[in-house]
Amino acid sequence: MISPDIQHWIFDLDGTLTKPVHDFTEIRGMLGLDLDSELGILEQLYELPRAARAPLFARLDAFELELAQTAEPSDGAHALLESLRSRGIRLGIVTRNNDINVDATLKAAGLDGFFDRDQVVTRETGPTPKPDPDGILHLVGRWSIEAERAVMIGNHLIDVEAGRGAGTITVLLDQNGVFEWGRPADFHIESLAELL
């Protein structure tokens, strides 16, 4: 699997470290966005004038905060993070969520003790969100390492695209074992426990 020489592990948050609960079609409908657009929710919002997007972001943030407060850890998340931390591996998160919801998610899922706040890149603290690789490059730059010395683990194609764009090793998690985007990542898992 992943070489023990890889000492920097980056995770997506929602649906990766936590059990998936976001229904993106529901969120698009709630925000009045185009359900058939190939653009993601954030990308559709960023296309709107600032005045029009602000109340929609506030609505999105409030909805996601409700989900965050009931977040549950993915199977194997705690054991994996504990194992990695005990080996001195640096841990980070790159997420499209916002700061407040990340903190609430990690706390609710009991994972808040594993990540230093400055090792978490959100849509508010980082550059362009995934699938752009900038958030990952921002984090590996903070670590002063080459991207190929890190691994990006996520549950969506955008996580793999961001990791590939940055030059990291990539792991695609699909808890249903369907892998609807095929197998574009270096490794494919159905549970974080497999990474142990």
Secondary structure, DSSP 8 states (H G I E B T S, - for coil): ---TT--EEEE-IIIIIB-----HHHHHHHHT--TT-SS-HHHHHHTS-HHHHHHHHHHHHHHHHHHHTT--B-TTHHHHHHHHHHTT-EEEEE-SS-HHHHHHHHHHTT-TTS--GGGEE-TTTSSS-TTSTHHHHHHHHHHT--GGGEEEEESSHHHHHHHHHHT-EEEEE-TTS--TT-S-SSEEESSGGGG-
